[in-house]
Amino acid sequence: MSKIDFGTKISAARPYNTKTSRDNIHRALESDRGRIINSAPIRRLQQKTQVFPLERNSAVRSRLTHSMEVQQVGRFIVHSIYEKLERSPSCHGLEGLERSVESLVEIACLMHDMGNPPFGHCGEDAINRWFNKNVDALYPMQQLLQGGIQSDIASVKEELCHFDGNAQAIRLIHSLHRFNLTYSQTAAVLKYTRPGTEAKRDSPLDKNYLTKKVGYYLTEKPFITALMQEMAMEKYCRHPLSYIMEAADDISYCLADIEDAVEKRILSLEKLTELLKKTFYKLEPTNRPIYRTKTFDLALDEVYEQSQTDEISKPHRFFIKLRVAMVHPLVNHAARQFTDNIHAVFSGEFNRALLEDDSQYHAIAKTFKQVAIDHVFNDPEVETLELQGYKIIGGLLDEYRPLLEMPIEDFANIVNGEGRYYPVERRLFNKLSQKHVAAYRLALKQTAQVDDTNLWEFYLRCRLLQDYISGMTDQFAFDEYKSLMVTE
């Protein structure tokens, strides 16, 4: 078994030249922190949904407030890992790196949702449904299908019809905002390892979890290749710190969604307590203790009883006590899974999430998620908002479709400031983000990742529109949709 040295996974190296020394890791990571915290994608998270789109109640979570909570849990897991390894951190090359590991995990947690489109997962699905339905009928694609390289066309279509917020985050980091983060920082966000051009069925079975979603796009392939080489990551393997980021997200959102449901009065504390007990029993009938001798039911009863003594806000006290009762054992278990499986985690071959085992801790996380699925996400208000999201995203893509129908030469004229014979298309083009257009221009000049240059241009044009739509906040998408509908 090869020796573990986390020092090889934590480096100040960046894609582009920098004056920062490759050896000054603390300064490099502090620079990464500043670039991300002060970035537009992070600011936009304050107006992107967690569960309730277009929510006016500021006490209900946005993607930004959720990410801040994930950040705190990520730090907690790092501290717990170091506590478990306190007698032997030097054996794994972790000695002296606690500050670096903590910073990498914190900023990865903050970034983990920044590629999500408006309206969350239904926004992703709306983009994919539209492209699945329409991409073959678009004029440039019809021309390509008549004489293009079919294998390249198939792989490009595979990617365009599988937009994913995780892969879009990598695109924001490298191609759209060019943050020039350290390879270590970006690697800690790379949750899945399958390229967008590859179908899930073609990925290796022993990496089925690591490849269950798209990890990066064709436009970022050269960057990811360089990153994996710098971080000594094998194909389809993760960076070890991404497991911590993922666990922090799993722990945070499983509690956050039901707390927001109580805030919205979808569930009462009494009903929630009852549902949690029933759901947990189905998943964990043996009733194994979750903390020393304390069972889930007992812990939940104590939380509920203590909340009833609060004279100001019973729900507030309930969730404070619930987080103490549940987050601590979940964090401890995630840290234990990290250290117990440290060789597989270090190599990035560990083919599951830290919390996804057959333990009572997995049952806890699954219980909270299942209650949210069964009693929050199917609430009429939530479903209505999600249907609005489908309508808005699909409607925006319909309105911008003329840009994707144009022959390559005509679209190039519009990009170059001409196109006076295309008044509608020119006006639509002028509404696009100039940063996204600049990224399109730059990628067009760079080495194509497919052999057919016409296919490459059309792919980049579709990516340009996906960049624009996915970068919108919920409210901006809604306002843009209404403004374009008025013009019809």
Phi and psi in degrees as a GROMACS rama.xvg file:
@    title "Ramachandran Plot"
@    xaxis  label "Phi"
@    yaxis  label "Psi"
@TYPE xy
-69.1932  152.983  SER-2
-72.2504  142.162  LYS-3
-93.2286  129.912  ILE-4
-142.272  97.8657  ASP-5
-63.7898  -16.7018  PHE-6
-60.5804  -25.2657  GLY-7
-77.7975  -15.0924  THR-8
-100.821  -4.14869  LYS-9
-125.648  108.104  ILE-10
-140.159  154.396  SER-11
-89.163  2.24096  ALA-12
-63.7025  140.222  ALA-13
-126.972  164.398  ARG-14
-63.5335  -38.8996  PRO-15
-110.421  160.282  TYR-16
-57.8905  141.632  ASN-17
-147.396  153.023  THR-18
-78.1912  -16.7694  LYS-19
-67.5256  130.93  THR-20
-62.441  139.769  SER-21
-63.0942  -19.6576  ARG-22
-91.5199  -14.8106  ASP-23
-89.4883  75.6343  ASN-24
-66.7649  -37.5975  ILE-25
-65.0154  -43.5538  HIS-26
-65.1994  -39.516  ARG-27
-63.793  -43.7818  ALA-28
-72.3039  -31.2081  LEU-29
-66.3026  -35.4434  GLU-30
-65.1444  -42.7267  SER-31
-57.5696  -45.2777  ASP-32
-57.6262  -46.6186  ARG-33
-63.3918  -40.8132  GLY-34
-62.9852  -38.5905  ARG-35
-79.4715  -48.2902  ILE-36
-60.3846  -32.805  ILE-37
-93.7441  16.7261  ASN-38
-95.7439  153.843  SER-39
-64.3451  -41.3114  ALA-40
-58.7488  -34.4355  PRO-41
-71.4936  -41.2755  ILE-42
-62.142  -35.8017  ARG-43
-67.0836  -20.9941  ARG-44
-62.1107  -21.7163  LEU-45
-70.0199  -15.8188  GLN-46
-121.334  28.566  GLN-47
-117.454  145.296  LYS-48
-72.9821  150.809  THR-49
-98.1014  -60.2624  GLN-50
-125.666  -39.0257  VAL-51
-107.649  99.0138  PHE-52
-62.0308  148.385  PRO-53
56.5852  32.2105  LEU-54
-73.4555  132.364  GLU-55
-93.2839  -20.4045  ARG-56
-77.8117  110.68  ASN-57
-71.5249  -10.2155  SER-58
-77.3778  -17.2217  ALA-59
-85.7212  141.721  VAL-60
-68.9221  138.83  ARG-61
-98.1588  176.885  SER-62
-62.54  -31.4134  ARG-63
-69.8026  -48.3104  LEU-64
-66.1031  -36.06  THR-65
-61.2373  -44.6616  HIS-66
-64.2195  -34.0625  SER-67
-65.4094  -37.9638  MET-68
-67.9048  -40.2688  GLU-69
-61.0052  -39.917  VAL-70
-56.6869  -45.2501  GLN-71
-66.7729  -41.7826  GLN-72
-66.0017  -36.9466  VAL-73
-59.0395  -44.2266  GLY-74
-60.9198  -41.7166  ARG-75
-61.3659  -43.2419  PHE-76
-64.1148  -42.2104  ILE-77
-59.4983  -46.685  VAL-78
-60.2752  -40.53  HIS-79
-67.1046  -37.2339  SER-80
-63.7683  -44.699  ILE-81
-65.0733  -34.8933  TYR-82
-63.1262  -38.5733  GLU-83
-73.8853  -24.1554  LYS-84
-106.276  13.7303  LEU-85
-59.9629  -25.6717  GLU-86
-84.8834  -15.7635  ARG-87
-144.922  36.9624  SER-88
-63.2456  -29.1915  PRO-89
-66.6891  -26.2887  SER-90
-66.1917  -23.1924  CYS-91
-111.876  9.81704  HIS-92
72.1168  19.1724  GLY-93
-93.6429  -11.5714  LEU-94
-62.2703  129.153  GLU-95
81.8798  2.15119  GLY-96
-110.933  6.43696  LEU-97
-58.8977  -43.4468  GLU-98
-62.0048  -40.3649  ARG-99
-68.7934  -44.8482  SER-100
-62.1253  -44.2225  VAL-101
-59.8847  -44.274  GLU-102
-66.0122  -43.8832  SER-103
-60.6982  -43.9382  LEU-104
-69.085  -43.3042  VAL-105
-56.7672  -50.5078  GLU-106
-72.569  -32.6028  ILE-107
-61.7797  -41.3156  ALA-108
-64.0876  -40.3565  CYS-109
-64.7813  -34.8491  LEU-110
-86.4347  -14.0243  MET-111
-60.3161  -25.0683  HIS-112
-106.596  4.23621  ASP-113
-71.4562  -13.083  MET-114
-89.5367  -2.86754  GLY-115
-68.4465  138.261  ASN-116
-77.1931  174.794  PRO-117
-60.9374  148.886  PRO-118
67.7865  23.8406  PHE-119
59.3157  -137.373  GLY-120
-68.1095  -28.5601  HIS-121
-71.6829  -25.3665  CYS-122
-66.8637  -42.1832  GLY-123
-58.6848  -48.1073  GLU-124
-63.8602  -37.6122  ASP-125
-63.9027  -41.6438  ALA-126
-62.2682  -45.5631  ILE-127
-68.8303  -37.9783  ASN-128
-63.2167  -41.3847  ARG-129
-65.0026  -45.9649  TRP-130
-70.0215  -36.5487  PHE-131
-60.0505  -38.9277  ASN-132
-77.2256  -33.8363  LYS-133
-113.635  -19.1604  ASN-134
-61.4056  -38.4947  VAL-135
-68.3375  -25.5359  ASP-136
-86.1971  -9.87573  ALA-137
-69.8669  139.924  LEU-138
-55.019  -49.3222  TYR-139
-59.9397  -36.1934  PRO-140
-69.1261  -37.9517  MET-141
-61.085  -40.1485  GLN-142
-65.0439  -40.8737  GLN-143
-66.6662  -39.3842  LEU-144
-64.6387  -24.654  LEU-145
-75.9834  -27.0237  GLN-146
-148.728  7.94521  GLY-147
-84.3738  177.989  GLY-148
-80.2168  110.773  ILE-149
-62.9107  -36.1186  GLN-150
-65.9878  -40.5485  SER-151
-65.4374  -42.7311  ASP-152
-61.0643  -42.8531  ILE-153
-63.4941  -41.2122  ALA-154
-69.9032  -37.7417  SER-155
-66.0975  -43.3824  VAL-156
-61.8434  -40.7138  LYS-157
-54.9292  -43.8333  GLU-158
-72.3698  -45.3071  GLU-159
-62.8312  -27.5639  LEU-160
-92.2826  7.25408  CYS-161
-134.039  55.6579  HIS-162
-59.9578  139.706  PHE-163
-145.007  136.443  ASP-164
-62.2194  -31.014  GLY-165
-64.921  -47.7721  ASN-166
-66.6058  -34.9066  ALA-167
-66.7154  -31.1828  GLN-168
-62.9872  -41.8949  ALA-169
-63.981  -38.4559  ILE-170
-65.5607  -41.4657  ARG-171
-61.0082  -44.2768  LEU-172
-60.9876  -46.4133  ILE-173
-97.2199  -49.4098  HIS-174
-96.5333  -35.9069  SER-175
-90.7978  -38.9088  LEU-176
-112.104  -11.8689  HIS-177
47.0931  55.104  ARG-178
-65.5128  -22.0173  PHE-179
53.5911  46.9633  ASN-180
-69.8135  162.672  LEU-181
-61.3575  150.309  THR-182
-58.3162  -36.1643  TYR-183
-60.9066  -42.1515  SER-184
-67.6835  -43.4622  GLN-185
-67.1107  -40.3618  THR-186
-60.6671  -32.7015  ALA-187
-69.055  -14.9714  ALA-188
-97.871  -15.7176  VAL-189
-74.0628  88.8842  LEU-190
-77.0037  -38.7689  LYS-191
-120.825  155.899  TYR-192
-117.654  8.0623  THR-193
-90.3476  130.018  ARG-194
-67.9166  149.028  PRO-195
-63.0963  -24.2978  GLY-196
-78.4368  -6.72253  THR-197
-106.494  128.413  GLU-198
-70.8253  150.111  ALA-199
-57.9742  -36.4483  LYS-200
-65.854  -19.0167  ARG-201
-91.972  -2.57626  ASP-202
-82.3334  155.319  SER-203
-64.9594  139.945  PRO-204
-63.7511  -33.7211  LEU-205
-76.2317  -0.650243  ASP-206
-124.627  28.5713  LYS-207
-62.7687  -31.885  ASN-208
-75.9502  -43.8616  TYR-209
-64.4114  -20.3651  LEU-210
-116.94  18.0503  THR-211
-70.3655  -20.2515  LYS-212
-130.564  166.053  LYS-213
-67.6413  134.592  VAL-214
-103.045  -32.9607  GLY-215
-159.286  160.965  TYR-216
-100.059  170.616  TYR-217
-59.3645  -37.3277  LEU-218
-64.7407  -25.0344  THR-219
-102.464  6.40138  GLU-220
-57.9892  -47.6518  LYS-221
-61.4998  -37.4226  PRO-222
-65.4397  -45.7992  PHE-223
-65.0147  -36.3441  ILE-224
-60.3573  -44.8294  THR-225
-66.2594  -40.3423  ALA-226
-61.4787  -46.7126  LEU-227
-65.9857  -33.3111  MET-228
-69.0811  -43.9506  GLN-229
-64.8513  -37.7226  GLU-230
-91.7203  5.26887  MET-231
54.5704  45.9233  ALA-232
-102.891  128.153  MET-233
-77.2679  163.663  GLU-234
-57.5679  137.857  LYS-235
67.1884  14.6532  TYR-236
-109.944  154.238  CYS-237
-98.6716  167.791  ARG-238
-80.5421  139.922  HIS-239
-59.2215  -32.8124  PRO-240
-73.4532  -16.7909  LEU-241
-66.2842  -26.5874  SER-242
-64.8403  -36.259  TYR-243
-69.7507  -44.77  ILE-244
-56.8414  -44.3959  MET-245
-63.8889  -44.0985  GLU-246
-63.6273  -40.1666  ALA-247
-61.9809  -39.8298  ALA-248
-66.077  -45.3107  ASP-249
-59.1804  -42.8361  ASP-250
-68.6431  -41.5405  ILE-251
-69.1786  -50.0829  SER-252
-76.6734  -23.5606  TYR-253
-66.0289  -28.3555  CYS-254
-90.0673  -35.6202  LEU-255
-64.4817  -40.4457  ALA-256
-63.901  -40.1085  ASP-257
-76.3287  -29.214  ILE-258
-66.0489  -41.5633  GLU-259
-63.6779  -34.8884  ASP-260
-64.832  -37.2625  ALA-261
-69.3629  -40.94  VAL-262
-59.4333  -36.1728  GLU-263
-84.323  -1.20546  LYS-264
64.3188  28.7436  ARG-265
-77.1434  -36.3838  ILE-266
-126.885  143.903  LEU-267
-91.2861  163.541  SER-268
-62.0653  -38.9162  LEU-269
-63.0728  -48.2094  GLU-270
-65.1918  -41.6676  LYS-271
-61.145  -46.1578  LEU-272
-59.5848  -42.7183  THR-273
-63.5375  -45.2851  GLU-274
-65.579  -39.5685  LEU-275
-62.9066  -43.1177  LEU-276
-62.7953  -47.8283  LYS-277
-63.4723  -42.7177  LYS-278
-68.2144  -41.582  THR-279
-63.8964  -39.713  PHE-280
-62.7708  -37.3217  TYR-281
-64.7881  -35.583  LYS-282
-85.4515  -28.4811  LEU-283
-137.748  67.729  GLU-284
-66.5117  -20.1126  PRO-285
-75.0437  -13.7373  THR-286
57.371  46.6191  ASN-287
-66.8098  145.645  ARG-288
-60.8024  145.501  PRO-289
-99.7734  -20.8527  ILE-290
-150.048  110.902  TYR-291
52.8452  -115.274  ARG-292
-101.257  3.24258  THR-293
-84.2401  127.671  LYS-294
-88.8374  169.548  THR-295
-60.2056  -46.9545  PHE-296
-59.8511  -45.0253  ASP-297
-64.1123  -44.1919  LEU-298
-61.4831  -41.6016  ALA-299
-67.1491  -40.5694  LEU-300
-61.6233  -42.0075  ASP-301
-63.6439  -41.3356  GLU-302
-61.2704  -46.4218  VAL-303
-65.9764  -45.13  TYR-304
-62.0968  -41.5466  GLU-305
-66.0593  -34.0467  GLN-306
-67.1882  -29.1478  SER-307
-71.8787  -14.6976  GLN-308
-86.8529  -6.28656  THR-309
-78.0089  130.301  ASP-310
-92.0061  -7.10982  GLU-311
-109.761  -54.3436  ILE-312
-146.601  102.05  SER-313
-64.4008  -42.7833  LYS-314
-61.1742  -39.3213  PRO-315
-60.9848  -47.1237  HIS-316
-67.1519  -38.1795  ARG-317
-56.3108  -48.1718  PHE-318
-78.201  -27.1176  PHE-319
-62.4853  -48.3699  ILE-320
-67.9988  -35.678  LYS-321
-65.1691  -41.6482  LEU-322
-63.2488  -41.4146  ARG-323
-62.0963  -44.081  VAL-324
-70.7184  -32.285  ALA-325
-106.678  -37.3105  MET-326
-67.3392  -41.1681  VAL-327
-58.4208  -51.5552  HIS-328
-65.4955  -33.7994  PRO-329
-67.4374  -43.5061  LEU-330
-62.854  -44.5978  VAL-331
-60.4871  -40.3218  ASN-332
-68.3265  -42.3662  HIS-333
-60.2264  -43.4448  ALA-334
-63.5423  -40.3285  ALA-335
-65.107  -40.7575  ARG-336
-63.4035  -37.9432  GLN-337
-62.1751  -48.443  PHE-338
-75.4705  -35.8982  THR-339
-69.2411  -27.6414  ASP-340
-114.364  33.64  ASN-341
-63.1215  -31.4873  ILE-342
-67.95  -45.8115  HIS-343
-68.7737  -37.1267  ALA-344
-66.4431  -44.5015  VAL-345
-60.7901  -42.2789  PHE-346
-76.376  -13.4097  SER-347
80.9362  13.3851  GLY-348
-95.9206  -3.8975  GLU-349
-64.2559  111.416  PHE-350
-94.5167  44.5242  ASN-351
-166.578  169.081  ARG-352
-75.7631  157.063  ALA-353
-60.6694  -33.611  LEU-354
-90.2901  -5.2197  LEU-355
-95.5407  78.6006  GLU-356
-131.772  -163.949  ASP-357
-98.6677  23.4676  ASP-358
-83.5279  167.932  SER-359
-66.247  -22.1982  GLN-360
-74.5696  -37.3112  TYR-361
-62.4787  -40.0777  HIS-362
-63.3429  -35.6251  ALA-363
-62.3273  -53.3595  ILE-364
-60.3294  -41.7424  ALA-365
-67.1564  -33.6643  LYS-366
-60.553  -49.0686  THR-367
-62.9258  -41.3498  PHE-368
-65.5801  -41.7848  LYS-369
-67.2655  -39.5582  GLN-370
-62.1692  -40.2407  VAL-371
-63.8702  -42.4836  ALA-372
-63.1157  -45.8421  ILE-373
-79.7604  -26.6129  ASP-374
-129.516  -4.08304  HIS-375
-116.65  -55.7211  VAL-376
-65.9144  -23.866  PHE-377
-95.8909  10.1652  ASN-378
-63.5308  139.936  ASP-379
-52.4796  -39.4736  PRO-380
-64.4433  -44.308  GLU-381
-64.9153  -44.3954  VAL-382
-65.4457  -37.2728  GLU-383
-63.8593  -43.5314  THR-384
-63.6809  -38.191  LEU-385
-68.0102  -38.8124  GLU-386
-63.2438  -37.7292  LEU-387
-62.2452  -39.4262  GLN-388
-60.4825  -44.3392  GLY-389
-59.8361  -44.0928  TYR-390
-64.53  -42.4739  LYS-391
-67.7588  -49.4104  ILE-392
-65.6138  -46.8346  ILE-393
-62.1731  -39.6294  GLY-394
-65.205  -40.6788  GLY-395
-63.0224  -42.5406  LEU-396
-64.9015  -37.2577  LEU-397
-61.3095  -42.6459  ASP-398
-66.9524  -34.5138  GLU-399
-91.658  0.179697  TYR-400
-53.7665  -38.1057  ARG-401
-52.2736  -30.6563  PRO-402
-67.4733  -29.444  LEU-403
-86.435  -13.8129  LEU-404
-85.7201  -14.6737  GLU-405
-71.9382  142.068  MET-406
-59.3003  154.25  PRO-407
-56.9652  -44.6652  ILE-408
-63.8937  -39.4746  GLU-409
-69.4538  -38.9819  ASP-410
-66.6116  -37.5978  PHE-411
-60.998  -36.8009  ALA-412
-62.8866  -41.8861  ASN-413
-65.6798  -42.6029  ILE-414
-59.3398  -35.5448  VAL-415
-87.1605  9.50766  ASN-416
89.5863  9.79285  GLY-417
-101.532  -133.674  GLU-418
72.3863  34.328  GLY-419
-67.2838  -17.8589  ARG-420
-86.1463  2.81182  TYR-421
-125.56  70.3165  TYR-422
-62.3126  -40.2555  PRO-423
-67.8088  -49.3681  VAL-424
-61.7054  -39.5872  GLU-425
-63.9316  -41.4775  ARG-426
-68.7125  -37.3057  ARG-427
-64.34  -42.9896  LEU-428
-61.3947  -39.3842  PHE-429
-66.2621  -17.4619  ASN-430
-82.5805  -16.0221  LYS-431
-68.4598  154.134  LEU-432
-64.1813  130.203  SER-433
-66.2431  -28.743  GLN-434
-64.543  -41.4572  LYS-435
-67.7914  -39.4703  HIS-436
-63.422  -40.8696  VAL-437
-62.366  -39.478  ALA-438
-65.5783  -37.4546  ALA-439
-61.6876  -47.9626  TYR-440
-59.1972  -45.263  ARG-441
-64.6484  -44.8895  LEU-442
-64.1733  -31.876  ALA-443
-66.3804  -31.2998  LEU-444
-80.4612  -25.1415  LYS-445
-79.6261  173.119  GLN-446
-62.0295  126.48  THR-447
-68.3058  143.74  ALA-448
-92.1753  3.46255  GLN-449
-132.889  160.917  VAL-450
-75.2259  -28.7795  ASP-451
-90.6444  113.398  ASP-452
-67.1909  -30.385  THR-453
-67.1018  -39.7117  ASN-454
-64.7023  -40.1435  LEU-455
-61.3557  -43.502  TRP-456
-63.5763  -45.3147  GLU-457
-65.385  -39.4866  PHE-458
-59.566  -47.3419  TYR-459
-64.6825  -33.0434  LEU-460
-67.9419  -41.7592  ARG-461
-64.652  -40.4548  CYS-462
-64.3343  -37.1436  ARG-463
-58.4101  -44.2928  LEU-464
-70.8803  -39.1  LEU-465
-64.6133  -38.1808  GLN-466
-59.1119  -45.8421  ASP-467
-65.695  -48.287  TYR-468
-66.5196  -45.3576  ILE-469
-69.8317  -23.2293  SER-470
-79.6911  -9.18463  GLY-471
-71.8063  150.041  MET-472
-81.3207  166.738  THR-473
-56.0407  -47.6194  ASP-474
-68.1496  -40.2804  GLN-475
-64.491  -41.7288  PHE-476
-61.1731  -42.7741  ALA-477
-62.8428  -46.4139  PHE-478
-65.0398  -41.273  ASP-479
-64.0147  -41.2673  GLU-480
-60.923  -47.8067  TYR-481
-63.2954  -40.9185  LYS-482
-65.7809  -38.4339  SER-483
-74.3924  -32.9559  LEU-484
-65.5387  -33.4581  MET-485
-65.1258  -29.4602  VAL-486
-77.651  -10.8252  THR-487
